Amino acid sequence: MAEPVKLILRWDVQSGSETEYSEFIVSDFIPRVNRLGIGDVQFWYTSYGECPQIQVELVAESKEQMHHIIRSEEWGALHERLTDMVDNLSQKMIRATGSIQL
């Protein structure tokens, strides 16, 4: 049986891009990620400390499903648009445990 995996993305929103970024996340990023097959999308905002401002966790049913999603043209377009509005973007895939993971 396949184990769920989590794609963790971290970034800082570029100064001056906050409004465009917020509209993109709510109107485009989340709905399109859902259409790609990711039902569990969690956003975390850090207001204090030396770490990325935003952490996003996307949970897929299996590693194969996540690989299929992140290799898709639609994901590529989302990722490219996101990189226009954020700095210090990083991502990693890990086994999902059900709680916040770093």
C-alpha positions as YAML, in Angstrom:
chain: A
units: angstrom
residues:
- id: 1
  name: MET
  ca: [0.00, 0.00, 0.00]
- id: 2
  name: ALA
  ca: [1.29, 3.44, -0.94]
- id: 3
  name: GLU
  ca: [2.23, 5.87, 1.81]
- id: 4
  name: PRO
  ca: [1.18, 9.52, 1.62]
- id: 5
  name: VAL
  ca: [3.92, 12.03, 0.91]
- id: 6
  name: LYS
  ca: [4.20, 15.71, 1.60]
- id: 7
  name: LEU
  ca: [5.79, 18.34, -0.60]
- id: 8
  name: ILE
  ca: [7.05, 21.17, 1.60]
- id: 9
  name: LEU
  ca: [7.67, 24.51, -0.08]
- id: 10
  name: ARG
  ca: [9.18, 27.51, 1.69]
- id: 11
  name: TRP
  ca: [9.63, 31.08, 0.50]
- id: 12
  name: ASP
  ca: [9.64, 34.78, 1.29]
- id: 13
  name: VAL
  ca: [7.16, 37.07, -0.48]
- id: 14
  name: GLN
  ca: [8.94, 39.80, -2.45]
- id: 15
  name: SER
  ca: [8.44, 43.27, -1.06]
- id: 16
  name: GLY
  ca: [5.91, 45.12, -3.20]
- id: 17
  name: SER
  ca: [4.34, 41.90, -4.52]
- id: 18
  name: GLU
  ca: [2.08, 41.20, -1.55]
- id: 19
  name: THR
  ca: [-1.26, 42.07, -3.21]
- id: 20
  name: GLU
  ca: [-0.51, 40.25, -6.48]
- id: 21
  name: TYR
  ca: [0.88, 37.30, -4.50]
- id: 22
  name: SER
  ca: [-2.21, 37.04, -2.26]
- id: 23
  name: GLU
  ca: [-4.56, 37.15, -5.26]
- id: 24
  name: PHE
  ca: [-2.50, 34.50, -7.05]
- id: 25
  name: ILE
  ca: [-2.49, 32.13, -4.07]
- id: 26
  name: VAL
  ca: [-6.23, 32.38, -3.38]
- id: 27
  name: SER
  ca: [-7.55, 32.61, -6.95]
- id: 28
  name: ASP
  ca: [-5.07, 30.48, -8.88]
- id: 29
  name: PHE
  ca: [-2.52, 28.44, -6.90]
- id: 30
  name: ILE
  ca: [-4.82, 26.65, -4.44]
- id: 31
  name: PRO
  ca: [-7.62, 25.85, -6.94]
- id: 32
  name: ARG
  ca: [-5.16, 24.56, -9.55]
- id: 33
  name: VAL
  ca: [-3.26, 22.47, -6.99]
- id: 34
  name: ASN
  ca: [-6.61, 20.97, -5.96]
- id: 35
  name: ARG
  ca: [-7.42, 20.16, -9.60]
- id: 36
  name: LEU
  ca: [-4.04, 18.44, -9.92]
- id: 37
  name: GLY
  ca: [-5.13, 16.02, -7.19]
- id: 38
  name: ILE
  ca: [-3.82, 17.63, -4.00]
- id: 39
  name: GLY
  ca: [-6.73, 17.93, -1.58]
- id: 40
  name: ASP
  ca: [-4.73, 18.72, 1.54]
- id: 41
  name: VAL
  ca: [-3.08, 22.15, 1.21]
- id: 42
  name: GLN
  ca: [-1.77, 23.89, 4.34]
- id: 43
  name: PHE
  ca: [-0.18, 27.33, 4.55]
- id: 44
  name: TRP
  ca: [1.88, 28.50, 7.51]
- id: 45
  name: TYR
  ca: [2.97, 32.11, 8.01]
- id: 46
  name: THR
  ca: [6.00, 32.96, 10.14]
- id: 47
  name: SER
  ca: [5.96, 36.44, 11.64]
- id: 48
  name: TYR
  ca: [9.02, 36.12, 13.87]
- id: 49
  name: GLY
  ca: [12.41, 34.45, 13.61]
- id: 50
  name: GLU
  ca: [15.10, 33.56, 11.11]
- id: 51
  name: CYS
  ca: [13.21, 31.28, 8.75]
- id: 52
  name: PRO
  ca: [11.21, 31.55, 5.54]
- id: 53
  name: GLN
  ca: [8.07, 33.68, 5.78]
- id: 54
  name: ILE
  ca: [5.78, 31.07, 4.21]
- id: 55
  name: GLN
  ca: [5.69, 27.28, 4.46]
- id: 56
  name: VAL
  ca: [3.23, 25.32, 2.33]
- id: 57
  name: GLU
  ca: [2.51, 21.62, 2.77]
- id: 58
  name: LEU
  ca: [0.89, 19.67, -0.07]
- id: 59
  name: VAL
  ca: [-0.10, 16.07, 0.66]
- id: 60
  name: ALA
  ca: [-0.52, 13.42, -2.05]
- id: 61
  name: GLU
  ca: [-1.62, 9.81, -1.71]
- id: 62
  name: SER
  ca: [1.71, 8.44, -2.94]
- id: 63
  name: LYS
  ca: [5.19, 9.38, -4.08]
- id: 64
  name: GLU
  ca: [4.22, 8.38, -7.62]
- id: 65
  name: GLN
  ca: [1.22, 10.73, -7.60]
- id: 66
  name: MET
  ca: [3.36, 13.61, -6.31]
- id: 67
  name: HIS
  ca: [6.04, 12.97, -8.94]
- id: 68
  name: HIS
  ca: [3.35, 12.96, -11.64]
- id: 69
  name: ILE
  ca: [2.01, 16.30, -10.35]
- id: 70
  name: ILE
  ca: [5.34, 18.11, -10.07]
- id: 71
  name: ARG
  ca: [6.36, 16.93, -13.54]
- id: 72
  name: SER
  ca: [3.14, 18.23, -15.12]
- id: 73
  name: GLU
  ca: [2.97, 21.31, -17.34]
- id: 74
  name: GLU
  ca: [0.37, 22.86, -15.05]
- id: 75
  name: TRP
  ca: [2.66, 22.55, -12.02]
- id: 76
  name: GLY
  ca: [5.50, 24.02, -14.07]
- id: 77
  name: ALA
  ca: [3.35, 27.04, -14.94]
- id: 78
  name: LEU
  ca: [2.31, 27.51, -11.29]
- id: 79
  name: HIS
  ca: [5.90, 27.18, -10.10]
- id: 80
  name: GLU
  ca: [7.14, 29.67, -12.70]
- id: 81
  name: ARG
  ca: [4.50, 32.25, -11.77]
- id: 82
  name: LEU
  ca: [5.25, 31.77, -8.06]
- id: 83
  name: THR
  ca: [8.97, 32.37, -8.61]
- id: 84
  name: ASP
  ca: [8.11, 35.79, -10.07]
- id: 85
  name: MET
  ca: [6.66, 36.87, -6.70]
- id: 86
  name: VAL
  ca: [8.83, 35.13, -4.10]
- id: 87
  name: ASP
  ca: [12.47, 34.81, -3.05]
- id: 88
  name: ASN
  ca: [14.38, 31.95, -1.43]
- id: 89
  name: LEU
  ca: [12.04, 29.27, -2.79]
- id: 90
  name: SER
  ca: [12.92, 25.76, -1.66]
- id: 91
  name: GLN
  ca: [11.10, 22.45, -1.73]
- id: 92
  name: LYS
  ca: [11.48, 18.91, -0.47]
- id: 93
  name: MET
  ca: [9.38, 15.77, -0.47]
- id: 94
  name: ILE
  ca: [9.03, 13.68, 2.68]
- id: 95
  name: ARG
  ca: [6.81, 10.95, 4.09]
- id: 96
  name: ALA
  ca: [3.68, 12.59, 5.52]
- id: 97
  name: THR
  ca: [3.12, 12.11, 9.24]
- id: 98
  name: GLY
  ca: [-0.06, 14.13, 9.71]
- id: 99
  name: SER
  ca: [1.47, 17.00, 11.68]
- id: 100
  name: ILE
  ca: [3.49, 20.07, 10.74]
- id: 101
  name: GLN
  ca: [6.90, 19.02, 9.51]
- id: 102
  name: LEU
  ca: [10.03, 21.03, 8.82]
...
